[in-house]
Amino acid sequence: MTANPTLVEALRGSAVESTHRGAWAVVDADGDVVASAGDIDRPIFPRSAVKLLQALPLVESGAAERYGLNDEQLAIACASHNGEPRHVAVAASMLAAAGVDDAALECGAHWPYRDVVQREMAAAGRTPTALHNNCSGKHAGFVCLGCVLAGDADKRAFLSGYVKPEHPVMREVGDAIEATTGWRLADTPRGTDGCSIPTYAIPLRHLALAFARAGSGIGLREGRARAAKRLMAAVTAEPFMVAGSGRFDTRIIERLGERVFCKVGAEGVFCAAFPKAGLGVALKMDDGASRACEVVMAALIERFVRLDEAERGFVHAFADQPLVNWNGLDVGRLRWAA
Amino acid sequence: MTANPTLVEALRGSAVESTHRGAWAVVDADGDVVASAGDIDRPIFPRSAVKLLQALPLVESGAAERYGLNDEQLAIACASHNGEPRHVAVAASMLAAAGVDDAALECGAHWPYRDVVQREMAAAGRTPTALHNNCSGKHAGFVCLGCVLAGDADKRAFLSGYVKPEHPVMREVGDAIEATTGWRLADTPRGTDGCSIPTYAIPLRHLALAFARAGSGIGLREGRARAAKRLMAAVTAEPFMVAGSGRFDTRIIERLGERVFCKVGAEGVFCAAFPKAGLGVALKMDDGASRACEVVMAALIERFVRLDEAERGFVHAFADQPLVNWNGLDVGRLRWAA
């Protein structure tokens, strides 16, 4: 097996200190590979980078309409959020709309990702609940979907175990992933994600195809195409909800609007749709490094999205960024190496 | 350039999700390579992994004796600590012994590494000072050394800029690194470390040699050999001070005592002395991953240090460890891949 190429390098002074290898694919909605690097045919776990695909049944099933979900709520259904107060409130509001509360969430609790939020909570004497879990919006979406799928059955009884692969909620989610990626999930490695739902190994080529399809509607049945369009519009309208203060996804979508939908996943995965360009993107750092996958996504946005000069400068600052030490001194750079 | 081998793999379920490449060297005090993997001749920045070498002048100069530094204080001079209350108090006590305070520290301030300590401070309405910096003990040692080097000069004036390469304190530190590693610093890349002191690129082969020498005294002048022995004894006596609650270095040294001195550095570097085995060790993960460098160090301890069965189980649990999700479910493993 050939090693994937070095995509990102961290410099200290003028010397390369660390390097990050990986692979990426830029694909159109016909599945043609427009550009790529490294092995894009090895199945990888996309983790949270496919939350938009996982949220498709929430919309297509009619659950989003039934519960009157707005842009904020649909955006957080696709999010890995910071656990900031607005995120927590919006996730809670989805559960309330479906007539349940956070006891229905099966994602587990963790302290918010954002340190300053953690400290604010600690200062206020509070501890985290499942609503602070970065996946709480996605899970609130699963719960809303489950409440509709329950029909006349007892909601709480029906929802129990909704994270399991064989539960009707996860079967709907799996169907959406299979249909958009064109990759058979029954025959591929399956793992358990951080929030306890299944994650299926899928090649970058197929993940990129799914986002080209989601961004264009091409190759999807009508309801699914409409659902993808609705979810992307929601994220474009409320980019804070998909990540939060200071986060790459939020900052990029705030600035570039409907030209870019991007979503990070754990272990160095990133997926994106560039709808105006008709392209889907998927990348994975071999080592799982978050810092590196952001650099690569920025470099691909620079290369494949139409930007004006100011926007190019904004995006380039992520693709070649200073490393600063505890005294605020510039000590090196983290940059696209290709 | 051939890629370094994969040393660590992260599994999700039974599939490999991420991999970490790197290089390691195990060397005796004559400089003979006992075992190695990857490129051990490329200079790498050792960062905090050489804090013991950087603390040698503190002892050899007589400063440690002049200020009556005890085991706790000498151990924290070699530390990247958690910023726990005991760490902060001991670093402060070193400055007090030298007749200065934390205004003398030039390492910068940051919130403690350990989340729970951060939250405790926030709950108490406190903010971090330079004493909470993980390097504060090392810097307190530099300040003590500087106070002795100052002689009759004004201490505060003399200390100003002690982090700069040309300052007498850093010249002493550089001399100790050059003498122990046998690597000329004038001709090698130099960067600025997180705490603003210089870090010099040195091959793993030479870093391992330095620790074989530090652990045995072989190849060092008498005062330096004594200083190395004194510092290792201090860390063995007070392993909490070198890192802190839950940390690899602290837990390993607590359990294995004088058989292992190990010290992590930023960007996936680890150095160690196995004094009873007469060996020095140095490793660097290409991608800078901390999680991976601990796995490799554990695997090398398992292989090169004499352990009883219970100790072997203890160490092996670091070399092949479960990955657990937010619900506490086992979702994979992080393990030595070689």
Interface residues (C-beta under 8 A of the other chain):
Chain A: A3 A10 R12 G13 S14 A15 E17 S18 T19 H20 R21 P43 I44 F45 E106 C107 G108 A109 H110 W111 D115 Q118 R119 E120 M121 A122 A123 G125 N133 P189 R190 G191 T192 D193 G194 C195 S196 T199 A201 E267 G268 M285 D286 D287 G288 A289 A292 N325 W326 N327 G328 L329 V331 G332
Chain B: A3 A10 R12 G13 S14 A15 E17 S18 T19 H20 R21 P43 I44 F45 E106 C107 G108 A109 H110 W111 D115 Q118 R119 E120 M121 A122 A123 G125 N133 P189 R190 G191 T192 D193 G194 C195 S196 T199 A201 E267 G268 M285 D286 D287 G288 A289 A292 N325 W326 N327 G328 L329 V331 G332
